[in-house]
Amino acid sequence: MGRARFGGRWCGAPVGVRASVVARVRGGEVVSMVAGDVGVTRRTVFRWLAEAGGMPIEWTGRGERRLSPSEREEMRVGLARGESFRAIARRLGRATSTVSREVNANGGRCGYRAVAAERRAEGQARRPKVAKLVRCERLRARVEAALVQRWSPEQISARLVEEFPDDEEMRVSHETIYQSLFVQSRGALRKELTAYLRSRRTQRCAQSRATASQRGHLRDMVNIAERPAEADDRAVPGHWEGDLIIGAGGRSAVATLVERATRYLMLVALPDGRTAPDVNTALAAAVTWLPAHLWRSLTWDQGREMADHAGFTVATGIPVFFCDPHHPWQRGSNENTNGLVRQYLPKGMDLSTVTQDQLDVIAIQMNGRPRKTLNWQTPAERLQPLLR
């Protein structure tokens, strides 16, 4: 008969079992080993630990895999003799990377001191720690302001380095921001700020893949393989990717256009519907918003809304290329941007009520968000020199 399983959809664990698990973890045992012995997941162990008040602040012992004071002293002696990290690691029975990280984090070869390294390790092991976003009010205010602007945690983390290059206090990882939003015990940020995240979730969950929709065959299509090579490497601006964001019940839509080199976004209202004539008329008008030299090609999927693509090309002079069926990654910039736009135009929304002025406001905010693929510049910053 297998071991009893606690937590999840099974019966709750007895108070004595929970107390034993918490005591073992606080005593320095590895969480995964404790979870395996009891028959629960690591997540359950962490939940029990949090409910019991977390780890105590005082030093509670040393795990088996942690460096001991004697090992640190042996490392100091080896460094004084001029030994390599590999030789020291071999003598200690440790990985070379363990010795390298320990030395480099504590002053390097010339500045390593065993006592100081041991004191630093004890300080880092004390729990619970005060979150950085709690300690630094200035950093917390900047993060919250960026979240309200619908920047992602990764964008915020990278942009802080650009905005405060000489201020180490104004640094925070995207993971810390997520934990502060999702984990109650680390809740330095206001919980309602999760509404500004792209997913609008209040807790983490697994990502799911959307299945590609079935498309009919369009006449006289020009395949993406015939698109100019300059569009593939994004070296020449003016090559765009387009698609529709569909509203509630499939009865309304908004057209999205993304320039491949700059990731600049244009949103086009479709108040009259999403038939081929409606889309052609709206896109032809949108083309006039930017100079002609920034319109070299348009790549679309095989949706029926582009059935009259030949008429669009005649009216605008812009050739239209079509992706292969069920190959959305061939319009990767547009697919990614559509996901970002859903923060403003969520699924199930009636898009026929959204005006062009409202879409322009959304596009301005989107084009003002730093992008990782642009080395954390904004699309608007990348487009500005091209307008001159």
N, C-alpha and C positions, 0 to 999 in steps of 0.2 A: 504494500500500500504506500502510495507516494506521500510526501510531506504535505501538511496542511498549508493552504495558501490563504493569505490574509490580504485585505484591501481589494481594490478593483470592484468587480461585481460579486465577490465572495463575501462571506461574513466578516465583520470587523474583528480585528485582532484584540485579544485580552489586554487589559491595562498592563499586566505584568510583562507581557511580551514587548509591548511598546517601550516600557521603561528600560528593559534589558537592552533593546536595540539602541536607544538613545545613549545609554551608559557606555556601550561598547564603542560607538562612534566618538563620543566625547573623550573616551580613553585613548583614541588615536588609531583605532582599527580602520581598515580600508572599507569604504561604504559598500562597494560591489561585493566584497567577501561577506560582510554582515548580511546584506540583502539575500545572497545565495544561501546562506545557512538557514535563514528564517523562511525563505520561500516567497519573498516579495520582490518588487522592482526597486531599483535605486531611487526612482521618483517617490515611491511610497516612503522609503527611509527618510528622504529629505523632508517630506511633508510631516512625518512624525517628529522629526527634529525641530522643524519650525514651530509646530504646535506646542512643543515643550520649551520654547524660548530660545532656540538656536544654540550655538556653541557658546560656552562661557568665556568671559574675557580673559580669565587667568590662564596661564600656561598649563596645559593638561597632559603633557607627555609628548612623546616623539614616535611617529610612525616608523615601521621597520625600514622603509625605503628612504627615510630622511638621513642626511649627512649628520654624523655625530661630531661632538667637539674634538675627539681624538683624530677623526678623519680630516677635519679642517686643519688641525695642527700638522698632520702628516703632509697635507698639501702645501702648507706654508714652508715646511722644511724642504720639500722637493723643489719648490720654486726658488728657494735660496740657493740650492745646489745647481740651478740652471737646467733641471730636467724638463722634458717636454710634457705636455698634457697627456699624451698617450702613455708615457712611461709611468706617470703618477697614477693614472687610471688603472693600468695593469696591476700595479702593486696593491691598490685598494680594492680591486675587484669591481670597479665601477666603469660605466660607459665614459668614453672620452668626452662626449658632449656634456655629461654631467659636470665633469671637472672644468671644462671650458666655460660653461655658463656660470658656475659658482665663482670662478676667478674674475671673469669679466664684469660680473655684477657687483663685485666688492673691491674695486680699486685696480684691477688688472695685475699683471705679473709683479710690477714694482710696488704697488700699494696694497696688496692683499694682506690682511691681518686676521688671524683665526678668531680672536676674541670678538672683534668688531663684526665679523661675518656671522658668528653665532648669535650675537645680540640682535642683529638685523633679522635673522631667520625667526627668532622668538617673537619679535615685534610683528612680523608679517603673519605669523601663525595664530595670533590672538583673534578671537571672534566673540561677538560680531564686530565688524568694522563700521565706522561711520562713512556712509556713501559720499563720494566726492561731490555729487550734485547737492547734497545736504550741506556740506561744509562751505562750498563756494557759492554764495548767493548770486554773484555777477555771472558765473558760468551758467547757473540754473536759469537765470532770466534770459540769457542769449539763446539757450536751447529751446526754451518754451516759446520765444518769439519766432524762431525758425520753424518749429512744429506748427504754429498757427498759420505760417505761410505755406504749409503742406510740404516742407522739405522732408526727405526721408532721414532717418537717423544716420545712415552712411554719408549722405550729403552734408549733414550738419557736422559730423566728426571731421571730415576732410576739409570743409570750408573754414573751420576754426583755426586750422594750421595756417591757412592762407591769410586770414584776417588778423591773427595774433602770432606772428612768426617767432617773436622773442618772449612770449609769455607762456611758460610751461604750465601755469595754473589753469589756463584756458584750453585744456585738452580733455577730451572724453571720448571713449570708444563708442561705436554704434551699439555694441552689445550692452554696455552700461545703460544707455538710453532706453533700450528695449526692456531691460530688467526693471528699471525704475518705473516704467509704464505698466508692465505686466505682473510683476512680483510685488505683492502687497508689503512684504517686509522691507523692500527697497524703494518704496514709493516716494521718492523725493519729488517727482513730477506729478502734477495734478492728473487724476485718472481720466478726466474728461478730455484730455489732450489726445487720447487714442482715437477720437473721432476724426482727427486730422491725418491719421495714417492712411496710406493708400488702401489697405484692406479694411479699415474701420473696425478691426477686431479688438476685443478687450482681453484676449488671451491667445497664446500661440496654438496653432493647429497645423496639421499636415497640409501641404500644397496638393492640389489635384490638377490633373491635366484636362483641358477641355478638348473634346473631339472636334475634328474639322467637319464643317457642314458640307453637304453634297451640293455641287454646283453644276449647272448646265454648261454646255459648250457654246462659246460665242463665235460668231462668224468672223473670219479674216483677222484672227488674233495674231499678234507678233510676240513670239516667246521671249522671255527674259534673257535667253541665251544670246539673242541678237542685240541686246542693249550694248551701247558703247562701253569699251573696257574702262574708260575713264570714270564711269559711274561706279565700278566695282571697288576701286581702291579709294574712293571718296576724295581724290586729290582735286577734282574740279567741281566747284559748286554749281548748283542748278539742276541736279537730278533729284526728283522727289518720289516719295512713296505715299500712296493714298489708300483709304479704306473708309467704311462707314461704321459708326457706332450706332447700334440699333436700340430703340426705346421700347417701352412697354408694349407687349403683344405684337411686336414687329410692325407697328403701325406708324412709327416715326423714326427719324434718324438724323445724325449730324455727320458731315464729312470731315475727315481729318487728313491733313497734308503735312508731311514731315520732310524737310530737306536733308539729304543724306550726309553732307559734309559738316553742316553746322547743327543739325538736329532742331532747326527752327520749326516751330509748329504754327499752322494756320487751321482754324476751325471755321467751317462753313455751315451756316444754317440751311435747312431744307424745309421751309414752312409748307411747301405745296406737296410734299411727298418725296419718295425715293425711287421713282421710276426713272428710266434712262433719260428721257427729255428733261425732267426736273434736275437731275444730277448734272447733266451737261450744261444747262443754263447757269446753275449756281457756280460750278467750277470755272466756267469761262469768265464769269464776272470776278471771281477770286483771283484769277491770273493777273488781272490788271493792278492788283494791290502792290506788286513788287516790280522792279525793272525787268525788261525783257531778257537781259543777259543772265538772269537767275532762273530761267525756265528752259531747260534743255531736254528733259524727258520726265515722264510720269510712269511709275510702276504700280500696278493694281493687281488684285486677285481676280479670279474668274467669276465675279459676281454679275448678276443680270443688270445691275444698275449701270454697268459700262457697256451695255449692248450696242450703243451708238458711239463707240469710241472713235470710229472713223470720222463722224461728224464733229466731234470735239477737236480732233487733230486738224481738220480743215479750218475750223473757226479760230483756233489759237496758234496753230503751227507747232504744237507740242506733240511729239510722238508718244504713244501709249504702249507699254510693254506689260505682258501678263505673266504672273508666276505659274509654276506648275501646279496641278491640283494637289491639295493637301500639303503644300510646302510653305507655311506661313513664315518660316525663318528666312525665306528669300526677301521678305519685307520686314526684316528684324527691327529696324528703327521705328517703323510705324506700329508694329505689334507692341513693342515695349511702351511707346508713347501712349497708345490707346489705353493700356493698363493704368497709366498715370492719370489720364483724363477721367477715368472712371471714379477718381476721388471726388470730382466735381459733378459728374453726370452718372450717378450709380445705376446699376441695372434695375429695370422695373420703373424707371422714370419716364414720364411723357415728354419726349424731347421736342414735340411740336410747340410747346409753350416757352421754349428757350429762345430768346431773341439774339440777333447777331451782335448787338451791343454787349449782352451778357457773355456770349462766347468770346468776344474780343478781350474782355476783362480776364477770363480764364486763360486765354492764350498768352496775355501779357505776363501773368503770374507764372505760367509754365516756362516761358522763355526767360524768365528771371531766376530760375532755379539752377544751381550749379549741377553739372553732370560729370560723373566719373569718367565717361568715355571722352570728355573734352578736357581732361586734366583739371576738373573742377571749375572750369569756366562756365559761363552761361551761354545758351544759344544766341541770346541777344548780343552778347559781347562778341561772339564769333561772326555774326552777320553784319555788324556795324561797319567794319572795314570794307566789306563787299559792296555796300550801298554807295560808297564814295567813288 
